[in-house]
Amino acid sequence: MFEAGDKVLIVACADDPRAVGKTGRIVDEVAPGALTEGRWTVNRIGLLIGPVLCHGHELQKA
């Protein structure tokens, strides 16, 4: 489980494959629900990559 502000490594990302191998921070204050189809919002990935949605199994705490 992740919390807002956690630094994570993106090991896979169906939303944007350019994010794979990069780190970012979890945005969500609560666990993801139906609106995001159970995916976490990750931001601060890179200058040219906006926030992405990733399933929990696609992320690792960094």
Secondary structure in CASP SS format (residue, H / E / C, confidence):
PFRMAT SS
TARGET T0000
AUTHOR 0000-0000-0000
METHOD secondary structure of the structure
MODEL  1
M C 1.00
F C 1.00
E C 1.00
A C 1.00
G C 1.00
D C 1.00
K E 1.00
V E 1.00
L E 1.00
I E 1.00
V C 1.00
A C 1.00
C C 1.00
A C 1.00
D C 1.00
D C 1.00
P H 1.00
R H 1.00
A H 1.00
V C 1.00
G C 1.00
K C 1.00
T E 1.00
G E 1.00
R E 1.00
I E 1.00
V C 1.00
D C 1.00
E C 1.00
V C 1.00
A C 1.00
P C 1.00
G C 1.00
A H 1.00
L H 1.00
T H 1.00
E C 1.00
G C 1.00
R C 1.00
W E 1.00
T E 1.00
V E 1.00
N E 1.00
R C 1.00
I C 1.00
G E 1.00
L C 1.00
L C 1.00
I E 1.00
G C 1.00
P C 1.00
V E 1.00
L E 1.00
C E 1.00
H C 1.00
G H 1.00
H H 1.00
E H 1.00
L E 1.00
Q E 1.00
K E 1.00
A C 1.00
END
